[in-house]
Amino acid sequence: MTDEERRLREAVAAGESSARFNLGLLLVRESGREAEAEALQREGIAAGDPDAWHGLATVLAQMPGREKEAEAAYRKALDEGITPAWINYGLLLANAGRDAEAEAAYREAIAAGDANAWHRLASLLAKQPGRTLDKEKAYRAAIANGEIGWSRHLARLLAKQPGREEDAVAAYREAIVAGDDDAIVNLGLMLTRSHGNRGEGLSLYRSALAAGHDQAWRILGTSLIAGVVDAGDTANFNEARQVPELAAELETGSPDMWMLLMLQGRVGEAEALLREAVQAGELEALIALAMLMGAQRGRKDETEQALRLAAAAGHGEASLLLGALLADRSGRQGEAQEAFRAAIECGLDVGWCGLAEVLEGDARRDALEQCPLTWWETEDSAS
């Protein structure tokens, strides 16, 4: 018996209802002790403790196949006036896909003074299309209750609304102050793309890199290299070579060395390096080869062929790039949709952003709702 279990059993013996609830959860989560957890709650019910109905419901909800019994127990607890049961009842309903009923339960919990229910309500609404005002209210309430992680979700929501970009920036900055490293990268992307503030974007990437964000080095390196390509900024080139992770990949003969060779004007060598890697079976090199060819005039067909090969091998990023290529080609919108959907099936939610570009009407708006890039705009969202 653990010290925690011993302490809870002593508290149950002393008549503490909350201890019975917590002990039940402790037992049901330990394999082979589910029956013991259930019996503990039924003992409380037999002893006249109405809170034990809540405990029984929560224990049963953890047992596969006993959801109906759990729901009945929650209803009994609520009939007994145990209002803390509303939030867990809502979770049971949400897990069953009964979203409207779950929302009603969460709102009952909020009305009863359970501020934690705002977090649950926010999670429920976040999965639903539309409902912008309801989402914003729930996100802000959850943030006010200490769930600062919702600041990034709030920023995403605001950034998709015309005229609210500054509100989105403010929400990102709040998330950054609270220690959300992903918000640093997201704000950097937003400032770089939609605000044209590349300088602050780079500064944010550097901050994310210093904070240990696992993808910040690649985003920073790519952005620095873009500065060289777009503006001939040699300072950016020198800094790109100083990003440790990027430099390591370049110096070890990684296929990513093609970026360095391209920047030095050694296009033929870059392509030869990538083709060698492709022949050796390196799928990532095939993607890089497609990107290299795509940057050159008159090579769109070769680029498409390379991306199709990688996409056929199940590479989600290749499907995403293929969709973007096809979307720009007349009469290829249907194929672009297929490519973006393949990227989504591979787990790349950013595929929704591209899909929104090649859909119309309600279908476009629905796809845009799923787009995780806060700064993404389609004609619909920008109008």
URKALIN-V571197 format. One record per residue. RES is the residue in three letters. PSI is psi as a letter, one per 40 degrees, with the letter a starting at -180 (* if undefined). BURIAL is # if it has 9 or more other C-alpha atoms within 8 Angstrom, else .. D_CENTER is the distance of its C-alpha to the mean C-alpha in Angstrom with 2 decimals. Layout:
res,psi,burial,d_center
RES,PSI,BURIAL,D_CENTER
RES,PSI,BURIAL,D_CENTER
This chain:
res,psi,burial,d_center
MET,h,.,38.88
THR,i,.,36.37
ASP,d,.,37.19
GLU,d,.,34.44
GLU,d,#,35.87
ARG,d,#,39.36
ARG,d,.,38.46
LEU,d,#,36.87
ARG,d,#,39.89
GLU,d,.,42.21
ALA,d,#,40.34
VAL,d,#,40.55
ALA,d,.,44.25
ALA,e,.,44.57
GLY,e,.,43.22
GLU,h,#,39.73
SER,d,#,37.66
SER,d,.,34.31
ALA,d,#,35.36
ARG,d,#,35.98
PHE,d,#,32.49
ASN,d,#,30.89
LEU,d,#,33.29
GLY,d,#,32.48
LEU,d,#,28.76
LEU,d,#,29.79
LEU,d,#,32.12
VAL,d,#,30.03
ARG,e,#,27.27
GLU,h,.,30.03
SER,h,.,30.97
GLY,e,.,34.39
ARG,e,#,34.75
GLU,d,#,33.34
ALA,d,.,36.88
GLU,d,#,37.78
ALA,d,#,34.84
GLU,d,#,35.91
ALA,d,.,39.55
LEU,d,#,38.82
GLN,d,#,37.39
ARG,d,#,40.21
GLU,d,.,42.70
GLY,d,#,41.31
ILE,d,#,41.64
ALA,d,.,45.20
ALA,e,.,45.98
GLY,e,.,45.04
ASP,h,#,41.72
PRO,d,#,39.61
ASP,d,#,36.46
ALA,d,#,36.74
TRP,d,#,35.70
HIS,d,#,32.27
GLY,d,#,32.32
LEU,d,#,33.52
ALA,d,#,30.86
THR,d,#,28.04
VAL,d,#,29.71
LEU,d,#,30.26
ALA,d,#,26.65
GLN,e,.,25.80
MET,h,#,28.33
PRO,h,.,27.47
GLY,e,.,29.81
ARG,f,#,30.88
GLU,d,#,28.50
LYS,d,.,31.43
GLU,d,#,33.42
ALA,d,#,30.55
GLU,d,#,30.31
ALA,d,#,34.08
ALA,d,#,34.04
TYR,d,#,31.44
ARG,d,.,33.68
LYS,d,#,36.67
ALA,d,#,35.03
LEU,d,#,34.25
ASP,d,.,37.83
GLU,e,.,38.98
GLY,e,.,37.20
ILE,g,#,34.48
THR,d,#,31.87
PRO,e,.,29.29
ALA,e,#,28.91
TRP,d,#,27.19
ILE,d,#,23.71
ASN,d,#,23.94
TYR,d,#,25.58
GLY,d,#,22.70
LEU,d,#,20.29
LEU,d,#,22.79
LEU,d,#,22.90
ALA,d,#,19.15
ASN,d,.,19.03
ALA,e,.,21.92
GLY,e,.,20.21
ARG,g,#,22.67
ASP,d,#,20.35
ALA,d,.,23.27
GLU,d,#,25.12
ALA,d,#,22.20
GLU,d,#,21.72
ALA,d,#,25.47
ALA,d,#,25.47
TYR,d,#,22.85
ARG,d,#,24.94
GLU,d,#,28.03
ALA,d,#,26.52
ILE,d,#,25.80
ALA,d,.,29.34
ALA,e,.,30.68
GLY,e,.,29.25
ASP,g,#,26.21
ALA,d,#,23.81
ASN,d,#,21.20
ALA,d,#,20.87
TRP,d,#,19.11
HIS,d,#,15.98
ARG,d,#,16.42
LEU,d,#,17.23
ALA,d,#,14.22
SER,d,.,11.99
LEU,d,#,14.39
LEU,d,#,14.56
ALA,d,.,10.89
LYS,e,.,11.25
GLN,i,.,14.48
PRO,i,.,15.59
GLY,a,.,17.68
ARG,f,.,18.88
THR,d,.,17.96
LEU,d,.,20.60
ASP,d,.,19.79
LYS,d,#,16.12
GLU,d,#,17.34
LYS,d,.,19.98
ALA,d,#,17.84
TYR,d,#,15.27
ARG,d,#,18.34
ALA,d,#,20.15
ALA,d,#,17.47
ILE,d,#,17.44
ALA,d,.,21.22
ASN,e,.,21.25
GLY,e,.,19.66
GLU,g,#,15.98
ILE,d,#,15.19
GLY,d,#,11.45
TRP,e,#,11.54
SER,d,#,13.08
ARG,d,#,10.02
HIS,d,#,9.11
LEU,d,#,12.85
ALA,d,#,13.06
ARG,d,#,10.81
LEU,d,#,13.06
LEU,d,#,16.14
ALA,d,#,15.69
LYS,e,#,15.92
GLN,h,#,19.20
PRO,h,#,22.33
GLY,e,.,24.05
ARG,f,#,21.36
GLU,d,#,20.07
GLU,d,.,21.90
ASP,d,#,20.39
ALA,d,#,16.89
VAL,d,#,18.25
ALA,d,#,19.76
ALA,d,#,16.61
TYR,d,#,14.91
ARG,d,#,18.17
GLU,d,#,18.17
ALA,d,#,14.84
ILE,d,#,16.37
VAL,d,.,19.56
ALA,e,.,17.89
GLY,e,.,16.70
ASP,h,#,13.01
ASP,d,#,13.21
ASP,d,.,9.88
ALA,d,#,11.44
ILE,d,#,14.48
VAL,d,#,13.13
ASN,d,#,11.47
LEU,d,#,14.81
GLY,d,#,16.74
LEU,d,#,15.37
MET,d,#,16.11
LEU,d,#,19.53
THR,d,#,20.40
ARG,d,#,19.82
SER,d,.,20.61
HIS,e,.,22.85
GLY,e,.,24.61
ASN,g,#,24.49
ARG,d,#,24.13
GLY,d,.,25.96
GLU,d,#,23.61
GLY,d,#,20.62
LEU,d,#,22.34
SER,d,#,23.16
LEU,d,#,19.58
TYR,d,#,18.69
ARG,d,#,21.73
SER,d,#,20.63
ALA,d,#,17.28
LEU,d,#,19.45
ALA,d,.,21.82
ALA,e,.,19.20
GLY,e,.,18.32
HIS,h,#,14.90
ASP,e,.,14.97
GLN,e,.,14.33
ALA,d,#,16.14
TRP,d,#,19.46
ARG,d,#,18.69
ILE,d,#,17.33
LEU,d,#,20.37
GLY,d,#,22.72
THR,d,.,21.75
SER,d,#,22.14
LEU,d,#,25.44
ILE,d,#,26.70
ALA,d,.,25.90
GLY,d,#,28.11
VAL,d,#,30.86
VAL,d,#,30.68
ASP,d,.,30.44
ALA,e,.,32.78
GLY,f,.,34.62
ASP,g,#,33.43
THR,d,.,34.97
ALA,d,.,33.68
ASN,d,#,30.13
PHE,d,#,31.44
ASN,d,.,32.98
GLU,d,#,29.89
ALA,d,#,27.79
ARG,e,#,30.36
GLN,e,.,29.97
VAL,h,#,26.25
PRO,d,.,26.96
GLU,d,.,24.32
LEU,d,#,25.04
ALA,d,#,28.74
ALA,d,.,28.65
GLU,d,#,27.24
LEU,d,#,29.81
GLU,e,.,32.69
THR,e,.,32.27
GLY,e,.,32.81
SER,i,.,29.25
PRO,d,#,28.76
ASP,e,#,26.76
MET,e,#,30.25
TRP,d,#,30.63
MET,d,#,28.86
LEU,d,#,31.53
LEU,d,#,34.29
MET,d,#,33.14
LEU,d,#,33.21
GLN,e,.,36.72
GLY,e,.,37.78
ARG,g,#,38.26
VAL,d,.,36.56
GLY,d,.,38.82
GLU,d,#,38.17
ALA,d,#,34.40
GLU,d,#,34.67
ALA,d,.,37.13
LEU,d,#,34.88
LEU,d,#,32.00
ARG,d,#,34.38
GLU,d,.,35.68
ALA,d,#,32.25
VAL,d,#,31.63
GLN,d,.,35.01
ALA,e,.,33.97
GLY,e,.,31.11
GLU,h,#,28.19
LEU,d,.,25.54
GLU,d,.,23.67
ALA,d,#,27.04
LEU,d,#,27.28
ILE,d,#,24.14
ALA,d,#,25.64
LEU,d,#,28.96
ALA,d,#,27.55
MET,d,#,26.06
LEU,d,#,29.46
MET,d,#,31.40
GLY,d,#,29.17
ALA,e,.,30.10
GLN,i,.,33.76
ARG,i,.,35.74
GLY,e,.,37.04
ARG,f,#,34.72
LYS,d,#,32.20
ASP,d,.,33.68
GLU,d,#,33.40
THR,d,#,29.81
GLU,d,#,29.02
GLN,d,.,30.93
ALA,d,#,29.06
LEU,d,#,25.62
ARG,d,#,26.89
LEU,d,.,28.11
ALA,d,#,24.81
ALA,d,#,22.89
ALA,d,.,25.57
ALA,e,.,24.83
GLY,e,.,21.28
HIS,h,#,19.63
GLY,d,#,16.47
GLU,d,#,16.76
ALA,d,#,20.38
SER,d,#,19.63
LEU,d,#,17.42
LEU,d,#,20.31
LEU,d,#,22.83
GLY,d,#,21.38
ALA,d,#,21.60
LEU,d,#,25.13
LEU,d,#,26.30
ALA,d,#,24.97
ASP,e,.,27.44
ARG,h,.,30.30
SER,h,.,32.56
GLY,e,.,32.58
ARG,e,#,29.61
GLN,d,#,27.01
GLY,d,.,27.06
GLU,d,#,26.47
ALA,d,#,23.60
GLN,d,#,21.95
GLU,d,#,22.52
ALA,d,#,21.03
PHE,d,#,17.78
ARG,d,#,17.56
ALA,d,#,18.32
ALA,d,#,15.43
ILE,d,#,13.07
GLU,d,.,15.02
CYS,e,#,14.44
GLY,e,.,10.68
LEU,g,#,10.16
ASP,d,#,8.31
VAL,e,#,10.11
GLY,d,#,13.11
TRP,d,#,12.84
CYS,d,#,13.81
GLY,d,#,16.80
LEU,d,#,17.66
ALA,d,#,18.01
GLU,d,#,20.60
VAL,e,#,22.80
LEU,i,#,22.78
GLU,i,#,24.82
GLY,b,.,25.10
ASP,d,.,23.02
ALA,d,#,21.30
ARG,d,#,20.16
ARG,d,#,18.94
ASP,d,#,17.03
ALA,d,#,15.30
LEU,d,#,14.60
GLU,d,.,12.96
GLN,e,#,10.26
CYS,h,#,10.07
PRO,e,#,7.03
LEU,h,#,9.90
THR,d,#,11.45
TRP,e,#,14.80
TRP,h,.,15.20
GLU,h,.,18.41
THR,i,.,20.42
GLU,d,.,23.99
ASP,d,.,23.12
SER,d,#,20.73
ALA,e,.,23.10
SER,*,.,26.18
